[in-house]
Amino acid sequence: MKKWVVFLFCQLFLSHSALAQGTWVNLSKGLDELSIEALATDPKDPKVIFAGSERRVYKTADSGASWKQVLGLRGSDNRVRFIYVDAANSKDVYVCTERGVYRSRNGGKKWGLFFRGAGDKEKAVFCVQSDIQNPMNIYIGSSHGLFIVHSEGGAVQKVAGLPEAPVYSILQIVEKQPFVFITTARGIYKNAGDKDHWERVFVGSEQPVENNGGTTLEQFDVEEFSPPAAFSNLIFLGNYAKFYTATGKGIFQGSPDASSWEPLKGQTLPNQKINFIEKSSKTFYAATDRGIFQWDPDSFSFQEIYQGLDSKEIKTLSYSPSGDYLLAGTKNGIFKLSYPELSLASPGDE
């Protein structure tokens, strides 16, 4: 009897330790290609995942047990840039490519070209997102600016008040009022409601300018926002009221109103080039060419999460709030980490 008690105790201890440390599970069985450029999860059904290689999009409806190709791109100059599953209607799936945006209205069964741009320079698309305030409007970040496309009618409007520059990512937050942020080749822009009035809050310049212990981003070269392998993106952690943005030279932290920025303290990463950052409920994760790192806001440090990973070249990340898991798109396939925040305390926890 005592042996059984000891055995059960050991099993529970080992199981808890494995969860606390975090072990990645390979979900790539059945994929025709292993180099993954983009990932997206269904916000309503955590078993549904979309994954993009350079020219194909795959879907699983059983948490990665099986995969099916749902979209293939033609042309050697075309590639998958980004995948977005609409939070308002998860049957609407968007794929950003070098030649525009493809959309499926039935979860990936049939596809059509949703946005092609007005000219050659505007065909490459880096990001897409539905408007929180008006889900019928779809934001599209292209190589030649920001567009709004009506979901049903297809009417296209180019957003004024912005430079002729690539738009790499879109972030919407609703605090006391709704805000829209975009990252571009010329910095970060903020919109407080008037779609044609944008304030640049992260600016490129050569010399540092101190600002009450922080920095206005009049000091960083705009090339930081144009990494060759991946676009920079922006996240907001509401529990800490802080912005974080990924650049080719590290991660920067923004004040609650995004008016001042500074390099994130404690980011002792082996590679300053950040391919992507992804938020979860408590913290965020950095994808680099040398691994995945979890930010611990309490100790102001990064911890590498590597157990079970077959590749350190991480191209993209995706977190599923409904399933509480983190996905990593790598050169060698897709990997899943369940309950990635078990080792972290919530703000205010003892």
VMD Tcl script that draws the C-alpha trace (Angstrom):
set ca {
  {0.00 0.00 0.00}
  {2.80 2.38 0.94}
  {4.52 1.65 -2.40}
  {1.36 2.66 -4.26}
  {1.10 5.89 -2.27}
  {4.73 6.72 -3.01}
  {4.23 5.84 -6.69}
  {1.16 8.06 -7.01}
  {2.91 10.92 -5.22}
  {5.89 10.65 -7.58}
  {3.62 10.60 -10.62}
  {1.74 13.71 -9.45}
  {5.00 15.48 -8.65}
  {6.52 14.68 -12.03}
  {3.33 15.67 -13.82}
  {3.19 19.02 -11.98}
  {6.88 19.64 -12.64}
  {6.45 18.96 -16.35}
  {3.53 21.37 -16.55}
  {5.39 24.03 -14.56}
  {8.46 23.75 -16.75}
  {6.41 23.58 -19.94}
  {6.83 20.89 -22.59}
  {6.20 21.55 -26.27}
  {4.23 18.96 -28.25}
  {4.82 18.53 -31.98}
  {1.61 19.03 -34.00}
  {3.20 18.65 -37.44}
  {2.16 15.08 -38.25}
  {0.31 15.13 -41.55}
  {1.70 18.45 -42.77}
  {3.20 18.43 -46.27}
  {5.58 21.26 -45.31}
  {7.28 22.00 -42.02}
  {8.50 25.59 -42.40}
  {5.61 27.61 -40.93}
  {5.29 31.35 -41.58}
  {1.88 32.16 -40.03}
  {-0.53 30.78 -37.41}
  {-4.05 31.60 -36.26}
  {-6.55 29.94 -33.92}
  {-10.33 30.01 -33.96}
  {-11.35 32.30 -31.06}
  {-14.46 30.20 -30.40}
  {-13.15 26.67 -31.00}
  {-9.62 25.96 -29.68}
  {-9.43 22.71 -31.68}
  {-9.40 24.69 -34.96}
  {-5.99 25.99 -36.09}
  {-4.82 27.51 -39.37}
  {-1.16 27.31 -40.38}
  {0.57 28.91 -43.35}
  {3.74 27.76 -45.06}
  {5.29 29.96 -47.72}
  {2.61 29.22 -50.35}
  {-0.01 27.01 -48.67}
  {-2.54 27.26 -45.85}
  {-3.48 24.20 -43.76}
  {-6.32 23.65 -41.30}
  {-6.89 21.24 -38.44}
  {-10.23 20.77 -36.69}
  {-8.94 18.23 -34.15}
  {-6.12 20.08 -32.36}
  {-3.45 18.98 -34.82}
  {-4.22 15.26 -35.01}
  {-4.82 15.71 -38.75}
  {-4.27 18.52 -41.25}
  {-5.82 19.43 -44.59}
  {-4.56 21.90 -47.17}
  {-7.27 24.51 -47.73}
  {-5.49 27.12 -49.87}
  {-2.59 27.09 -52.32}
  {-1.01 30.22 -53.82}
  {0.12 30.46 -57.41}
  {3.20 32.30 -58.60}
  {6.79 32.16 -57.44}
  {6.56 35.77 -56.23}
  {3.59 35.10 -53.94}
  {3.74 34.01 -50.29}
  {1.63 33.82 -47.13}
  {2.25 36.75 -44.79}
  {-0.46 36.57 -42.13}
  {-3.63 34.65 -41.20}
  {-6.57 36.19 -39.36}
  {-9.73 34.51 -38.03}
  {-12.43 37.13 -37.44}
  {-13.41 37.33 -33.78}
  {-16.92 38.54 -34.69}
  {-17.50 35.62 -37.07}
  {-14.94 32.83 -36.88}
  {-16.12 31.37 -40.20}
  {-14.50 34.39 -41.89}
  {-10.82 33.65 -42.42}
  {-8.38 36.06 -44.10}
  {-4.97 35.26 -45.58}
  {-2.58 38.13 -46.35}
  {-0.21 37.56 -49.26}
  {2.11 39.40 -51.62}
  {-0.80 39.75 -54.05}
  {-3.58 40.87 -51.74}
  {-5.99 39.26 -49.27}
  {-7.87 36.00 -49.79}
  {-11.01 35.36 -47.76}
  {-13.10 32.33 -46.89}
  {-16.65 32.79 -45.54}
  {-17.04 29.13 -44.53}
  {-14.00 28.31 -42.43}
  {-11.61 27.57 -45.27}
  {-13.73 25.49 -47.67}
  {-13.89 28.09 -50.45}
  {-11.74 31.15 -51.06}
  {-11.95 34.35 -53.07}
  {-9.72 37.39 -53.58}
  {-11.06 39.96 -51.10}
  {-8.53 42.79 -51.65}
  {-6.10 43.25 -54.49}
  {-4.96 46.86 -53.99}
  {-5.03 49.73 -56.44}
  {-1.57 49.20 -57.91}
  {1.51 47.02 -57.84}
  {2.91 48.72 -54.74}
  {-0.30 48.16 -52.78}
  {-0.75 44.44 -53.47}
  {1.51 43.13 -50.70}
  {-0.49 42.89 -47.45}
  {1.02 42.34 -44.00}
  {-2.00 42.39 -41.67}
  {-5.80 42.44 -41.53}
  {-8.29 42.93 -38.69}
  {-11.99 43.69 -38.32}
  {-12.97 47.00 -36.71}
  {-14.04 46.42 -33.09}
  {-16.52 49.30 -33.27}
  {-17.91 48.32 -36.66}
  {-17.11 44.67 -37.56}
  {-18.37 45.22 -41.11}
  {-15.27 47.34 -41.72}
  {-12.03 45.45 -42.27}
  {-8.65 47.14 -41.69}
  {-5.97 46.11 -44.16}
  {-2.30 47.01 -43.69}
  {-0.51 46.99 -47.04}
  {2.90 47.90 -48.39}
  {1.46 51.26 -49.40}
  {-0.67 52.31 -46.44}
  {-3.79 51.45 -44.45}
  {-7.13 50.63 -46.10}
  {-10.68 50.03 -44.88}
  {-12.75 47.54 -46.89}
  {-16.46 46.91 -46.29}
  {-16.99 43.25 -45.47}
  {-20.08 42.84 -47.65}
  {-19.98 45.51 -50.33}
  {-16.24 45.47 -50.99}
  {-16.01 49.29 -51.00}
  {-12.36 50.27 -50.52}
  {-11.23 53.42 -48.72}
  {-7.62 54.43 -48.23}
  {-7.10 55.92 -44.77}
  {-5.84 59.50 -44.88}
  {-3.48 61.17 -42.42}
  {-0.76 58.53 -42.73}
  {2.51 58.45 -44.68}
  {2.99 56.36 -47.80}
  {4.66 53.56 -45.83}
  {4.13 49.84 -45.19}
  {1.74 48.99 -42.34}
  {2.99 45.90 -40.51}
  {0.48 45.35 -37.71}
  {-2.80 46.64 -36.26}
  {-3.79 46.82 -32.59}
  {-7.17 47.89 -31.23}
  {-7.84 48.46 -27.54}
  {-10.93 49.70 -25.72}
  {-10.17 51.36 -22.40}
  {-12.09 54.54 -21.55}
  {-12.39 55.03 -25.30}
  {-11.41 52.95 -28.33}
  {-7.95 53.41 -29.85}
  {-6.36 52.04 -33.00}
  {-2.58 51.64 -33.27}
  {-0.55 50.63 -36.29}
  {3.15 49.90 -36.70}
  {4.70 51.20 -39.90}
  {8.11 51.63 -41.50}
  {8.11 55.15 -40.01}
  {7.04 54.34 -36.48}
  {3.87 53.75 -34.48}
  {0.71 55.76 -35.09}
  {-2.29 56.20 -32.78}
  {-5.90 57.01 -33.66}
  {-8.51 58.12 -31.11}
  {-11.64 57.95 -33.24}
  {-11.26 60.18 -36.28}
  {-10.01 57.71 -38.88}
  {-8.23 60.48 -40.81}
  {-6.35 61.92 -37.83}
  {-3.33 59.95 -36.63}
  {-0.71 60.87 -34.04}
  {2.78 59.44 -34.40}
  {3.85 58.23 -30.95}
  {6.97 56.25 -31.88}
  {9.17 58.30 -34.19}
  {12.45 57.58 -35.97}
  {15.44 59.85 -35.46}
  {19.14 59.64 -34.77}
  {19.78 61.17 -31.35}
  {18.21 60.14 -28.03}
  {15.90 62.67 -26.36}
  {15.29 62.11 -22.67}
  {11.76 62.67 -21.36}
  {11.24 62.41 -17.60}
  {13.10 59.15 -17.31}
  {11.53 57.71 -20.44}
  {12.08 58.44 -24.07}
  {10.02 59.82 -26.85}
  {10.86 57.74 -29.84}
  {12.46 60.63 -31.67}
  {15.62 58.65 -31.19}
  {15.51 55.33 -32.95}
  {16.32 54.64 -36.58}
  {13.24 53.79 -38.62}
  {15.04 50.70 -39.93}
  {14.19 49.12 -36.56}
  {10.66 48.80 -37.90}
  {11.67 47.06 -41.11}
  {13.25 43.73 -40.17}
  {13.79 41.63 -43.30}
  {12.38 38.33 -42.00}
  {9.19 39.49 -40.24}
  {7.19 42.62 -39.64}
  {7.29 44.25 -36.23}
  {4.15 44.06 -34.14}
  {2.63 45.75 -31.11}
  {0.79 44.36 -28.06}
  {-0.87 45.83 -24.95}
  {-0.95 44.09 -21.56}
  {-3.97 45.51 -19.76}
  {-3.07 44.01 -16.38}
  {0.17 46.04 -16.41}
  {-1.12 48.93 -18.58}
  {1.97 48.74 -20.80}
  {2.63 48.56 -24.51}
  {5.36 46.39 -25.99}
  {6.67 46.44 -29.54}
  {9.08 44.15 -31.37}
  {11.82 45.59 -33.56}
  {14.96 44.40 -35.27}
  {16.97 45.72 -32.32}
  {15.01 44.44 -29.36}
  {11.76 45.09 -27.49}
  {10.57 48.52 -26.38}
  {8.08 49.29 -23.62}
  {5.50 52.05 -23.91}
  {3.68 54.06 -21.25}
  {-0.07 53.51 -20.65}
  {-0.96 56.16 -23.25}
  {1.89 55.14 -25.61}
  {3.32 58.67 -25.49}
  {6.76 57.67 -24.18}
  {8.92 54.62 -24.80}
  {12.13 53.02 -23.62}
  {14.07 49.81 -24.28}
  {12.66 47.03 -22.12}
  {14.90 46.51 -19.11}
  {16.07 42.97 -18.46}
  {15.82 41.73 -22.03}
  {19.00 39.69 -21.98}
  {18.06 37.79 -25.11}
  {20.66 35.95 -27.22}
  {19.35 37.70 -30.33}
  {18.00 41.26 -30.40}
  {16.17 40.66 -33.66}
  {12.63 39.81 -32.56}
  {10.54 38.04 -35.19}
  {7.25 38.33 -33.31}
  {5.78 38.92 -29.85}
  {2.51 37.40 -28.64}
  {0.50 38.27 -25.55}
  {-1.35 35.90 -23.26}
  {-3.50 36.68 -20.22}
  {-0.59 37.52 -17.89}
  {2.52 38.14 -19.98}
  {4.03 37.92 -23.47}
  {6.42 35.76 -25.47}
  {9.24 36.68 -27.86}
  {10.02 34.62 -30.96}
  {13.61 34.83 -32.17}
  {15.97 32.88 -34.42}
  {17.47 31.43 -31.25}
  {14.41 30.32 -29.31}
  {11.21 31.36 -27.52}
  {11.33 33.46 -24.38}
  {8.65 34.17 -21.78}
  {8.69 37.57 -20.09}
  {8.32 37.50 -16.29}
  {6.97 40.94 -15.28}
  {7.75 40.36 -11.61}
  {11.44 39.47 -11.99}
  {11.92 41.72 -15.08}
  {13.61 38.93 -17.00}
  {13.11 36.51 -19.87}
  {13.05 32.75 -19.43}
  {13.68 30.45 -22.38}
  {11.00 27.81 -23.00}
  {12.66 25.05 -24.96}
  {11.65 21.63 -23.60}
  {10.40 19.56 -26.54}
  {11.20 22.06 -29.30}
  {13.00 20.64 -32.36}
  {13.97 24.06 -33.72}
  {15.21 27.31 -32.24}
  {14.35 29.30 -35.36}
  {10.92 30.59 -34.35}
  {9.05 32.49 -37.04}
  {5.69 33.23 -35.42}
  {3.53 32.63 -32.34}
  {-0.19 32.40 -31.62}
  {-1.96 32.20 -28.24}
  {-5.45 30.73 -27.83}
  {-7.32 32.30 -24.86}
  {-10.15 29.77 -25.12}
  {-7.75 26.80 -25.13}
  {-5.02 28.37 -22.97}
  {-2.18 27.19 -25.18}
  {0.65 28.77 -27.14}
  {1.58 27.75 -30.68}
  {5.00 28.20 -32.24}
  {5.60 28.20 -35.97}
  {9.17 27.08 -36.65}
  {11.42 25.94 -39.46}
  {10.70 22.36 -38.38}
  {6.96 22.44 -37.84}
  {4.27 23.53 -35.39}
  {4.60 23.06 -31.64}
  {2.04 23.50 -28.86}
  {2.60 24.47 -25.23}
  {-0.44 24.00 -22.98}
  {-1.01 26.21 -19.93}
  {2.13 28.29 -20.55}
  {1.62 30.58 -17.55}
  {1.49 28.05 -14.70}
  {4.81 29.23 -13.33}
  {3.75 32.90 -13.31}
  {1.89 34.70 -10.55}
  {-0.95 37.08 -11.32}
  {-0.46 40.80 -10.52}
  {-1.08 41.27 -6.82}
  {-0.69 37.58 -5.94}
  {1.23 36.83 -2.80}
}
mol new
graphics top color blue
foreach p $ca { graphics top sphere $p radius 0.5 }
foreach p [lrange $ca 0 end-1] q [lrange $ca 1 end] { graphics top cylinder $p $q radius 0.2 }
display resetview
